[in-house]
């Protein structure tokens, strides 16, 4: 007997950014699995068993969700934003790959509005041309890989969305990231610090790299770094659709 | 007298992927502006004036929408996917920057589920680690910039989402892109061709770069190229959350 496992993205925070598809999956679930602050965003109801866990337990959470589905439950694993961007979907497939019968569980991923898109929309259109998304956490990769990717992105003149810029475990790392960005992109480059977008704690600040300090970001911030063509109009920041003259071959 | 301009993302196609925030903006609008095939995804109603235009007229469409808002109308410009990713938001800000009083119009951007996220969810989690998004159209940038960005992304071991892989105006270009990718990533690298995700025409195919041909993509396809660690489990494709051993410094 096997149930179903849905990995669903709740968007950045506001109920108005949760897709109807995700709402329908939540309404059909028997079990809800996720990091505590995301699970509480789903209204409790009779018949829905809630399994909240700590943030650092992604793979254990994924295994638990697969176990529940294999036992016949209808499980929804919730992520903030989009589950496929630095979130639970990859962890679920990693856990699935450990199983003797990985194809036995029916798994579906439901997309959501990821933090960088909500942040970019609030700021204007800073990701309006080619861009990349880099997770600054060095939990799962050495900082040398982070640095190599930032330098490659700067050299190719991508705009950048930087997820997980700061945590207590990495007190000095984001200051180093800003130094690398100033070195490769110059001090006039525009940067958007977008905190807790679409929640009551939302705060958006646009500064230059010369003005940026590590303290402008925290665990709830996504940082958008413009390309060489990113500019301001009124209160907005945007990257034009045309070629970036700063791109190097 | 000035109205309001909202740039809204309709998601990849299915009504279940349109956010409630966007539905509310559409319900409040007096004027709907967009490319024909996107405008028809909005249900007509009395009091909503529809302005459909051709795909190649982005900047003219943006100017028209701003003119309507400046005349006091409540305008929604619709894009497929997310309006900030290779879509109308940047064009609106480009047009706004031409105005003598760019701050006079109240503009808001409402995010949506962009094609690469919907495609990745259908395939599994191929964008589960650092990735980039590249528009392959050379309408607005020389192909040399496209090529430089593909090579930089491959060298830094990003997964890649390639938008607008083919059009009638560029018959041979995507074959050249596949050659560059084979040269830089090798022939075993996994590639997902995701066509018209969440519509009745949806088709998903996962192949290796060695198997990939230009004919596998068309104008409605987004192409996801894995990183060096991207692998299969069951019918899914995913990129683990951990460091990519193939990253070069």
Interface residues (C-beta under 8 A of the other chain):
Chain A: X11 X14 X15 X16 X17 X18 X19 X20 X21 X24 X58 X82 X83 X84 X85 X86 X89 X90 X91 X92 X93 X94 X96 X97 X102 X103 X107 X109 X110 X111 X112 X113 X114 X117 X118 X120 X121 X122 X124 X125 X126 X127 X128 X129 X130 X131 X132 X133 X134 X135 X140 X141 X142 X144 X145 X147 X148 X149 X152 X153 X155 X156 X157 X158 X231 X233 X234 X235 X236 X238 X239 X240 X241 X242 X243 X244 X247 X248 X249
Chain B: X11 X14 X15 X16 X17 X18 X19 X20 X21 X24 X58 X82 X83 X84 X85 X86 X89 X90 X91 X92 X93 X94 X96 X97 X102 X103 X107 X109 X110 X111 X112 X113 X114 X117 X118 X120 X121 X122 X124 X125 X126 X127 X128 X129 X130 X131 X132 X133 X134 X135 X140 X141 X142 X144 X145 X147 X148 X149 X152 X153 X155 X156 X157 X158 X231 X233 X234 X235 X236 X238 X239 X240 X241 X242 X243 X244 X247 X248 X249
